[in-house]
Amino acid sequence: MESGKYEHRKALKADLLAFWIWVQTELSNETKTKDASLINELDRLLKDDSDDFSWVQCNRAELLLVPLLPEPAIDAQLRRRLDQALAEGALSADRHKETVARIVDKSAAATPDVKREGLRALLSELHQFYLNRRFRRDQRAEAARVLKWFALWILVLALVPIVAFVIGNYLPLGWWPKGELLIQSPLFCVITAALFGIIGAFFSRLVSFQSRVEAFGFEQILNTFSTQVIVVRCATGMFGAMLFYFLMRSTLLGGQLFLQDFEPKTGAAAVGEFAKLLVWSFIAGWSERLVPETLERTESSAKSSQTAKAEAK
């Protein structure tokens, strides 16, 4: 990747140097005298044998060239840069059309100074657009790196209750509690709910990153995928899943979809209850509204019950 960028900069420098040599042949003696400092600076930037040519130097050379360009070259550069900005998405179609009609088209009759100022502004805007795009790319790469390490650690944590249940259910180890006993243990269930709540919350960040990362700006990436924000989101999912488990344990949530009567179960029934615990813990961590809405409904039911009792008295 780095070698490709290096070759690209070398090619760009060679292109600018060839263009600069042509521009020099078009300069009048008066211009060479008046703008000697610009000419010397361009020679220093483009005729230097050093291969160390940065994007900042490239932009500087292009801006220094603007005052020295003959009018036909200004028109050509304006059209090329406008088309480039449109293709890259740095310029909207409406703005491209308006700028061409106002400055480039012969019917607009823009003065050379106006064209030069338009080209200078466009070059600066393009350069800033490329810098911002590169910065966003670096930010996305950093966010992906953070998510990768979180994923590895969370995957290890997720395997702990599953391995514990599988060992208890399918391996005859006398010193290890059986699977049906584990699913009856509040401590084991709370730990399992907490871990799978973290997984659900983290998975929601992964889906958001995968589906919307191209549209995210600097602030959105920093505010959504920084280490601190991911930790807070996972903590929210963890506590939400733990609370959701206690709501099921208290039978405030009931039905075939939820954990049932918590009586000892064996075989497939125990596996089914364990699977329900994992799924609902994951959903409680994934959804930012499931637990709050469940609490709101529970609160509403409690208030209605109190009101009914008061009216009955």
N, C-alpha and C positions, 0 to 999 in steps of 0.2 A: 504493500500500500504506500509506504513512504517513498519507495523508489519511483512509483508511478507519479506521485505528486512532484517529485524532483524533476522528472523528465518533462512534466507538463509546464513547470516554471521555466525550464530551459527553453522549451519551444516557444513559450510566450515571450521571453526575452529576445529570442532570435527574431520573432515576428515584429516586435516593437522596434528593434534595431534596424531591420530592413525598411520599415516605414519611416523611421527617423532619417535615415540616409536619403530617402527620396524627398522628404520634406526639406532637407537642407539644400537640395538642388533647386528648389523653388523659391528659396529666400532671396530677397533683394539685398544689396549691399547695405542699404539704409537699415533694414530690419536686423541684419547681422550685427551692425554697430549698436543699435538701440537696445536689442535684447541679447547682448553678449553674455550676461549672467545666466539667463535661461539656457542658452545654447551650451555653455560650459557645464551647467548642472546636468543637462541631458546627456552630454558626452560622458560625464563621470558615471552616471547611472547605467547607460546602455553599452558603452564601449569598453567598460571595465572587463577584464578577462576572468574575473572571479565568477564562480558558478553559484555563489550564495546570493540568490535573487528572490526576495520575499514578495508576498502579495502587497504589502504596504509600499515597497519600492515600485512595484508595477503600477499601482494606483497613482503614485506621485509622478512617475514618468508620463502617464497618460494625461494627467492634469496639466503638467508643464508644457505638453505638446499643444494644448488647445489654443493658446494665444498666437502660435506660430503657423497654424494650419491655413493654407489657402482656402478660399471660399468653396471651390468644388469638393475639396477634401472634407470640409466641415459638413456639407450636405450628405456626403456619403457616410461619414462616421455617425452623424445623427440618425440616419435611417437604419444603419446596421445596429446601433446601440438600442434604438427604440424597438426594433424587431427582436433583439436579444432579450430586452426587459420583458416584452410581452410573452415570449416563449418560456422564460424562466418563471413567470408569475410575479415578477417584481412590479409590473405595471398592468393595470386593468385594460380591457379592450377599449372602453370608452375614453379613458385618458390617453391611450395610444393614438386613437383616431383624432382626438382633439389637438394633441401636440403636433401631429403630422400636419393637420390642416392649418394650424396657427403659425408654425415655424418653418417646416420643411417644404411644403408645397409652394410652387412659384407664385401662385395667386395670392399667398399671404404677404409676399414682399417684405419679409423680415430682414432687418439689417444684419450684416456679418457679426456685429457685436452682440445682437440679440441671439443669434444662432450659437455663438461661442458660449454665451452665458447659459443657454439651454443645454448645450453639450456638457459643459462643466458640471451643472447641477445633476444631469442624468448620470454622469460617471460617478459622482459622489454618492448618489442614491443607489446605484448598482453595487458599488463597493460595500456600502453599509449593509445592503441586502445579503451579499455573499458572506460577510462577517457574521451577521445574525444567524444565517442558515448554518454556518459551520459551528457556531456556538450552540445552537439547538441540537445539532448532531452530536456534539460532545456531551451535552447534558443528557440526551437520550441514552448514549452509551454508558454513562455513569449510572443512570437510573437502572439500566438493564443489569449492570454489574452488581448493584445493591440487591436487586430482586433475585438474582441468581444465588447469592450467598444466603439470603433469607430462605429461599426455596430448599436449599440443601439441608439447612438446620431444621426447618419445619418438617421436612419429609422424615428425618430421623425421629423427631418427636412423635409424629403421627404413627409410626410403626410400633411404638412402645405398647400402647394398650391393645393393639391388634395382635402383636406377638404374644403378649401376656394371656389374652383370651384363647388364642389358638393352642398355646402350650397346655393351658388348663383343660381345654375341651377335647383335644385329640392326642396328647402325649401322656402316657401313664406315668407321671412323676408323683410319687407319694408325697413329697414335701411341698409340692406346688398346688395351690387351691384350684378346684375344678372351675370350668367356665361358668356353670350355672351359679356357683357361689360368688364368683367375681361380679356377675351382673346384679347380684343382690347387695353388693357392698356399696354403700353411699360414697365412701371415699374413692373407690375405683371409678365409679360413675362420674363423680364430680371432676376427677382428673381427666378422664376421657372426654367429657363435655368441654372442658377448658381447652384441651389440645385441639379438638376438632373445631371448636369455635375460632381458634387462631387460624386454622387451615382455611376455613370459610372466609374469614376476613381477608386473609392474604390472597386467596384465589380471586376475590373481587378486585383487588389491586392489579393482579396479573391480567385479568380480562380487560380492565380499563386501559392498561398500558398497551395491550396488544391491539385493541380496537380503535383507540383514539390518539395514539402517540404522535402521529403525523400532524395532528391539529393542535397539539399542545404548544403553548408558548413558554418563555423562560419561567414566568411566575407559576404557571400551572404545573410544570415539571417539578420545580422546587417545592411547591406547596403540597404536591400529591405523592411524590415518590422519594422524598428525602428519608433518611434512616429514622429520624425522630417521628415523622408523620406515619410511617409504616408501623413503627412500634406502637404508637397510640391507637392506630386502626386495629391492630391485632389484639391489643389489650381490651378495646371495646368489644370486639368479637368474642374474646375469651369470657369476659364477665357476662355478656349477653347470653352466651350458651349455657353458662353455669346457672344463671337465673332461670332460663327456660327449662332446664332439667328440674329445678326445684318446683317450678310451676306444674310440671307433669307429675312429680313425686307427690305433690300435695293434692293431686286429682282435680286441681282447678282447671286443668286442661285434660279432657278425656275423649275417648272415642277410639275406633280401630286404628286410626293413623298414628296415635301417640302411644307411649309406653303404657302398658295396661296396669293390672292390679298389683304388680310387684310381688306376686306369690312365686315361690321357687319353681323354676321351669328347667326342663332338661332337653337335650337333643336339639331338634330343629327349632323348637319354640324359644329356647335360650338364645340361639343364633339370631333368630328374628328380632328378639328384643334388643340384642346388642346392636344389630344393624339399624334399628330405629333410633337408638341412642346416638349412633354416629351420624346418621342422616340429619336428624333434627338439630344436633349440635352444629353441624356444618351450615345448615340453613340459617340458624340463629346468628352465626358469625358472619355469614355472607350478607344477609339482609340488614340494612341499617334501620329499617322500620318495623321489622317483625316483633321484636321484643317491646319497643315503646308502644306499639299499637296494641299488643296483647295486654300490657300493663294498663293502658287506658281503658280497654274493654273490661278488664277485671275490676278496675276502680269504679267504672260506671255500674257494673253489676252489684258491687258492694253497696254503693249509694242507693241504688234502686231497692235493694233488700232492706236496708235500714229505713228507707222511706215507707216501704210496705209494712214493716213491723210497727213503725210509729203510728201509722194510720189505723192499724188493727187495734192498737191500744185505745 
